[in-house]
Amino acid sequence: MGSLGFSFSKSPTLIESRLVSSMGCVSKIVAPSLSSVSVVSSSPGTKRRVRNLGLRVSASPSIETEPDSDVSVVSSATSKKVLVPIGYGTEEIEAVVLIDVLRRAGAEVTVASVEQKLEVEASSGTRLLADVLISKCADQVFDLVALPGGMPGAVRLRDCGILEKIMKRQAEDKRLYGAISMAPAITLLPWGLLTRKKTTGHPAFFGKLPTFWAVKTNIQISGELTTSRGPGTSIQFALSLVKQLFGETKAKSVEEFLLLRNGYQNPKKEEFNSIDWSLNRTPRVLIPVANGSEEVEVVTIADVLKRAKVDVTVASVERSLRITASQGTKIITDKLIGEAAESSYDLILLPGGHAGSERLQKSKILKKLLKEQHETGRIYGATNSSSTVLHKHGLLKEKRTTVYPSDTDGLTDQQMIEGAEVVIDENVITSLGLSTVTNFSLAIVSKLFGHGRARSVSEGLVHEYPRNLTPL
């Protein structure tokens, strides 16, 4: 995934550092040439000096390395408690990626609302259901508190007195805390938690950061504080926190599951039998979801398309508007699939997730909608394991496709395009899913509206727009 700046080699550089935790244990972390990670010290002399970070440097502005810096990381085999606060206007991609990735790593993640109710409407309209109100967390101890950005979400977090006390205690106790996008400048700075710490953040709010300490890296680690730039860097941000909490081995296993590995540094899109997708009206998109759908895919597709001014409906195939996604994120959908079926859509897009895909496949209403979509020549697609839903409904006949590596049953070698993360064949689009879903969504924007709008959306996400997604 181009924006993530990951460049892995077969022999990662080994960094030995003293790991600061309540147990005072000493361990090692491995830095696999994370090209956009910079590590600095906030407490000189209190931690073991790192003699050589050995990080790979390129011309990218997201890269900064600082030899002879100190590294503060917490590592333990025991469970880690993480707090992710959300409020009205929180950026949904950033919040959901944090929750998803940290839970995949084994963290006990609590999603806390800073509002007076559990249901929170995020910045692009996704409705998330928190686990608890922030008041329930006031006296708890967390190994990590990570703040998503978004507007006015960052302001809502800033104005929460309970959260301010939690964060200040976190910093005083030298436990990990982090913020992404607008949150460093809008939330942490007024609380005095950026003092003498190099910090990054969203380009639109970069000027609000203290000039001498502001750096244009995708990830900035400064003692216990980790900051990042925006939705397009949120997976990298979350993985950096996983590495600090659990160590390199765990982070690497999550990276591989998310398809962050060699071959996806320069994402590849393949298109066959190209046709024009442009419309003379606002495109209408249906995203059917179920319990077990991949939350990162659901939220990213909806968020990116809404940024491009697409009319998006997220519909539940369950009996309730509320679905619980694969990593436990609770999402309140717009409609039930029966009500959604009363309308027609220019695109129907299925998010992945094995349990979710199985439930989507069993929906008779969705099967009918997809059949009508196919018969009328309208656009449909899927990410991850949901490509198999299309296949089992007979909707991929003579179509090239890509699918998550473990879900190739029934597809021929001629159908599957090796090495491609996004494949378009006439009016069908498929993707590997997970970390590739942003490029999947941008490819749709490009087909509907052209390269210019897709690039504009990509810049707002702080995502490096892949050159090979540019229309010919």
Buried (B, 14 or more C-beta within 10 A) or exposed (E): BBBBBBBBEEEBBEBBBBBBBEEEEEBBBBBBBBBBBBBBBBEEEEBEEBEEBBBBEEEBEBBBBBEEBBBBBBBBEEEBBBBBBBBBBBBBBBBBBBBBBBBBBBBEBBBBBBBEEBEBBBBBEBBBBBBBBBEBBBEEEBBBBBBBBBBBBBBBBBBBEBBBEBBBBBBEEBBBBBBBBBBBBBBBBEBEBBEEBBBBBBBBBBEBBBEEBBBBBBBBBBBBBBBBBBBBBBBBBBBBBBBBBBBBEBBBBBBEBBBBBEEBBEBBBBBEEEEEBEEEEEBBBBBBBBBBBBBBBBBBBBBBBBBBEBBBBBBBBBEEBBBBBBBEBBBBBBBBBEBBBEEEBBBBBBBBBBBBBBBBBEBEBBBEBBEBBBEEEBBBBBBBBBBBBBBBBEBBEEBBBBBBEEBBEEBEEEBBBEEBBBBBBBBBBBBBBBBBBBBBBBBBBBBBBEBEBBBBBBBBBBBBBBEBBEEE
